């Protein structure tokens, strides 16, 4: 099932896509819901980020090849950092190139969206009960500022630096998903989630042992090798098997 969040006739709603129409959801996506009988053609809506997270927890260097391409050691435990909710944008929205940066990079990633509040999840628990679905994510990074600052906050937190969407795919196995990133139509990243150093269930346990995860929170699980610079006027697309394509353009 693919769940979209969208604006239609000045209303914000969520709906399930069937072929090329959306059936609006009655109730909350985080609980039991039903679908309305009337359908809306997807071409008549404006897509929004799938949820509004209270926080975005990002995992750094979760693919060996990416750590190596940046000259970093492979971590012994997850390297985590946060992006603010103000950085979130949806499909086909603009990534704004900050004036103070000379190098802004794309990083295509698989995003995990939390379904219900979780703290201190244990390995033996049913971790899938806490996952609403999966989406495409772009961990946009001002690389020059990241190297300058050492820590990640400024480089990762500019408004528009968390493109996310276009939908939530439920009932999806996060292991073995092909992930591709295209810059102006050219393939620049090609990876598979089976190559993540730390798996989705491990990350859920690890992160929830540090902070409480709330419904709608996002864990961005890291990027494969092939990251590179964006330029104003360009278009970047993150495509994940079973989910779809997140497409954004870049402007000053």
Beta strands, then each sheet from edge to edge (+ up, - down):
strand 1: 2-8
strand 2: 11-18
strand 3: 21-26
strand 4: 34-41
strand 5: 46-48
strand 6: 56-60
strand 7: 79-83
strand 8: 88-89
strand 9: 94-96
strand 10: 104-106
strand 11: 108-114
strand 12: 131-139
strand 13: 141-142
strand 14: 162-169
strand 15: 178-183
strand 16: 186-192
strand 17: 218-223
strand 18: 228-230
strand 19: 235-240
strand 20: 244-251
sheet 1: 4+ 3- 2+ 1- 5+
sheet 2: 4+ 3- 2+ 1- 14+ 8+
sheet 3: 4+ 3- 2+ 1- 14+ 12- 11+ 17- 6- 7+
sheet 4: 9+ 20+ 19- 15+ 16-
sheet 5: 13+ 10- 18+
end
